[in-house]
Structures are given as structure tokens and as C-alpha cells.
Amino acid sequence: MLNRFTEPILVTRPLLPDLTKVNNQLEEVWQSHWITNNGPKSKELENSLKDYLEAENVSLFNNGTLALLLGLKALGIKGEVITTPFTFPATTEVLDWLGITPVFCDIDPDTLCIDANKIEGLITDKTTAILPVHVFGNFCDVITIQEIADKYKLKIIYDGAHVFGSKLNNKSISSYGDMTMFSFHATKLFNTIEGGAVVFKNDRLKEKLNQLKNFGLNQNGEVERSGLNAKLNEIQASVGLEVLNIVPEERVQRERVRLLYEENLKDIPGIRIITKNKGVESSYQYFTIEIEEESFGISRDKLFDKLKEFNIFTRKYFHPLCSSFRWYKHLESTHHLPVAEETVQKVLAMPYYGELSNDDVYKICEVIKYIHERSLT
Ligand SMILES: *Cc1c(COP(=O)(O)O)cnc(C)c1O
């Protein structure tokens, strides 16, 4: 019989910089008396992120959800948007707030991202954009999606909450599509406690986004469009500047954890590792597996419960599907999602952060093996 962990092992732990360094940043903020409204720390963070993400334009927001909402608004997206049901609720909730109808497209069983081959069949004369999500750090089929967008003159906005700092074909993943949203929530690889950004190519959007996140005010203080308050403040930016410095080391630590998981899970029947990107391709955001009940012995739900008995807290991420929200029942597209419906019963996000020790990862895998073996008897 294996012992349970004495301290709970949670699915993630926020990346926290040295407090003295944060205090030094805050000292400057206090002296300047400039604590929000696009101050020096926000400008510095915006520039650092431009370099880090190899982006032409970065616009910061107080969270990823409002970044996506106002990004879509800046691009003039309306009518219908083709998106994935297998995502965090925020992705489709912003569509609701803009009065846009989501059209759900099934997912690819391998990457769990939108199935690019099924997009074209969902396009109508109301479609204005495609909103795919790079799920768990796996990349969408960006080439096919671009071809479809070009053919039908649609915009592409990626939800890139899981791919901070990832590269595809030696290019930043956010260089694909018209716009990519990042979330800097505490649970994300790079965080500003709460925060977010959009990355985009079209310079003309910059001023529009600045207005949209500041009540629609232009530089003359006139209300030029209907905006919101969605600004990142100087405290968040200060934390972000320090967190950004330690992201490279966190990536190294998460690579260690990933390798250990892979080594120790690979021989257990009924487990498929979903997040496979390595090196610069990987965002090291999640380590997610899929449980095949028949060969593993018990279902994902039962494994989730049993792990809790050992003080290991995993996450059924993304459960439930966005297409199952009560207010979407009338939408035809919610009834044709067989892959997403099967996947959502099988996925399990494992504890994954740089401070997880080798012993802890090893023991988590031993517990899973033990649960599997016991299920056979
Ligand atoms: C975290 C997340 C969001 C929301 O970002 P916030 O910064 O928390 O508003 C949106 N989409 C996905 C896929 C996410 O994981």
C-alpha cells in the first residue's frame, strides 16, 4: 500500500519572483505616484514582451478575457464566429458579450485543437472570423486555417492562453493569424497575477485598442467609441517584469518534470500523453494525459477521485464543453461534436510546475501505476 502525500499536491503553483526584487520595482512606482493608466512599468513590460514574443505590436490588458473581447471588437468581428467547444469558458463568453453567435467545430483527436478540415463546412454568409485555441500548448493547423481564411476573407484570432513563448517553424506562434490573445493569470506560465495581452500585426489597431481599454477616450479626451475599463495597472506590470525574468528557468524545470512524467507513465496501459511539444515549440503550460478506460482499468472520473485520496489534485480540464452551456441548446452546431464529447470524458491535467520535485513526480506516477494494477484484480 502506498502512502498518501502529507501535503496536498495541487495541479499548479503560480510562478513567484523574489519578493525583494518586486519591492524594488514597487519602490519606483511609489516614488513616481503613477500607479495606473499606461505608466512607465506598463510601457516597459509592453516592450519586453514585444521582444520576448517577437511581436510587432503588443497591447496589455487587465486580463486575457477582456483582451480577447476588445481585440475582437477592434477587428469589427460580428455575426457568426467558428470556434471550438473544447476550451475555457472565456473563449465563448466574449462572443456572447459581443452579440456574436458561436458556431462550434469539432476537434482533432490528436492535438485536441479545432479540426481544420471541418471548418469550411460551417461557413455561412454570416461568418466573419475563426477563433481557434492552441490547446494545452499543442498548435492548431495554422497553415490550413490561414488558407481557409484567405479563401473566404475571414479574420483569424487565436486564443493563445496556453502558448506563451512557443515557436512553430522558428517563428513565434503569435505571428500566425490576425491576432493572438495571451492570458497572464496566476495559473499561466507567465503571470502578472491577473493580466493579458493581444499581439497583432496591423499598426492601426494600436490606437483603437488603447481607446477601447480606456472608456473609448481618444487623446483629446473625447469619447470616440464605446469602450470599457480594461487597463493593466503599474503593480501588475511590476510583478510581470520580474516574473518574465524567471520564465526561462521555469521552462527548464518544467522540461525536467515533463521528461520524468513521460518516462514513468509510458508503460502504463491506457494512458496517452497529449502535450508533446518540446524545446522552443513547447509553452510548458500543461502536462495533460488521456485515460482510455478499457485498457487502463477505470475511468478518468474514478482516477481523478482516487488520486484525491492520495492528496493529488488533478483537473478535468476542459470539462464541461462550452457547447453544453444551457443557452446554446438551440444551436445546431452543438449536436455534431463526437470527438470533443469523447475527449472531455478522458482528459486529465496533471500537477505541473517547476517546483515539483523529482521524488514527487516519481511518486505521482507510482500511485497511478498502483491504481491501474489494483483495478485489474
Ligand atoms: C486562462 C484562459 C483564458 C482566460 O484568461 P484570463 O486571463 O483568466 O481572463 C481564456 N482562454 C483560455 C484557453 C485560458 O486558458
The ligand as an SDF file (V2000), in Angstrom:
LIG
                    3D

 15 15  0  0  0  0  0  0  0  0999 V2000
   -6.9070   31.3080  -18.8400 C   0  0  0  0  0  0  0  0  0  0  0  0
   -7.6310   31.2260  -20.1220 C   0  0  0  0  0  0  0  0  0  0  0  0
   -8.4480   32.2780  -20.5750 C   0  0  0  0  0  0  0  0  0  0  0  0
   -8.8410   33.4520  -19.7140 C   0  0  0  0  0  0  0  0  0  0  0  0
   -7.8130   34.2810  -19.3860 O   0  0  0  0  0  0  0  0  0  0  0  0
   -7.9500   35.2450  -18.1060 P   0  0  0  0  0  0  0  0  0  0  0  0
   -6.6540   35.9980  -18.1070 O   0  0  0  0  0  0  0  0  0  0  0  0
   -8.0950   34.3650  -16.8990 O   0  0  0  0  0  0  0  0  0  0  0  0
   -9.1110   36.1390  -18.3180 O   0  0  0  0  0  0  0  0  0  0  0  0
   -9.0030   32.1780  -21.8400 C   0  0  0  0  0  0  0  0  0  0  0  0
   -8.7950   31.0970  -22.6170 N   0  0  0  0  0  0  0  0  0  0  0  0
   -8.0500   30.0420  -22.2000 C   0  0  0  0  0  0  0  0  0  0  0  0
   -7.8530   28.8870  -23.1150 C   0  0  0  0  0  0  0  0  0  0  0  0
   -7.4700   30.0740  -20.9390 C   0  0  0  0  0  0  0  0  0  0  0  0
   -6.7750   29.0100  -20.5090 O   0  0  0  0  0  0  0  0  0  0  0  0
  1  2  1  0
  2  3  1  0
  2 14  2  0
  3  4  1  0
  3 10  2  0
  4  5  1  0
  5  6  1  0
  6  7  2  0
  6  8  1  0
  6  9  1  0
 10 11  1  0
 11 12  2  0
 12 13  1  0
 12 14  1  0
 14 15  1  0
M  END
$$$$
